[in-house]
């Protein structure tokens, strides 16, 4: 699963000897953190190509506006709003809501 990934490991010691129980807990904690990061990334990854389908920052402003994090998705000229097609694609991935 972690082929080619360097895992920073700290070896815990107790009274000058390796604390294998502590080492095991440390590894379990690290693996839970990695699994959580992979879960978060799996939700974000499909959105990445969509954010670059149209000129930056138009798609990201649409996402922020959709979530209620900014008041408007409008950009200054010469940029315009996101296209209806891309807005539909982003809306399927980005939940609507009110920030706060």
N, C-alpha and C positions, 0 to 999 in steps of 0.2 A: 504494500500500500504506500509506503514512504520511500520507494526506490529513488535514489538520487537526492534525497532530502537530508540535510544535516540536522540532527536533533541536538540542540544544546541541552546537555544533561549535567546537573550538579549532583555529585555523589555525597549523600549525607553520612556523617560520621558520628558515632557516639563512643566516648571514651577511647578514641584512637582507632576504632574498628568501623568497618562499613556497616551502616544501619540498613540491613536489607529490607526490613519492613517499611522504613521511611523511604527507601529507594523505590519500592513497589508502589507506595502511595503517590510519590512524585510522578512516576510514569503514568499511573492511572489518571491523575489530575491533568497531565499534559495531553494524554490521548483524548480525554473528554473535551478539552479546549480545542483541539484540532478538529474533532468531530463537530463541535458547535460552529467553528469557522467554516467548515465544508458545507454544513447545512445552510448557513447564511449566504455563502457564495452561490450555492445551487439556486437560490431564489433570485439573486442579482444577475447571474451570468447571462441568462437569455436577453436581458435588457441592454447589455453592452453594445452589440451591433446596432441596435435601434437608435442609441444615443448619437451615433455617427452617421446616420442615414441622411441627415440634413445639417446645414451649417450650425456649428456651435455658437451660442449657447441655446439655440431655439428648443431642441428636444428636452434638455434638462430643465429649462424654465417651465416648460409645459408640465413636466412631472412635479416640480415644486409647487406650481399653481394648483395642480389637481389635488395635491395633498393638503392644500390650505396653508402652505408655508410662506408663500408670497402672494401679494394682492393681485398681480396680473402676470399673464404669460407673454405680454407684448415685449418686443425688443425695439431698439432704435433702428431707424432706417440705416442702411439698405436692407436689413433683415426684416422678415415678416413673421407672422405666427407659423407654427408647425402645420404641415399639410393635414387635411382631414384623414387621409389614409394612415399616416404615421401616428396621428393623435389616437386613432382607433386601436392601433397596435400597442401603443404605450398604455392606453387606458385599460387594456386587458391585463397588463402586468403590474401597473401601479395602482394601489388602492386609493380610492377617493376618501377624503376625510378633512376634518378641520383640525388644524394644529392648535396645540395649547395644553 
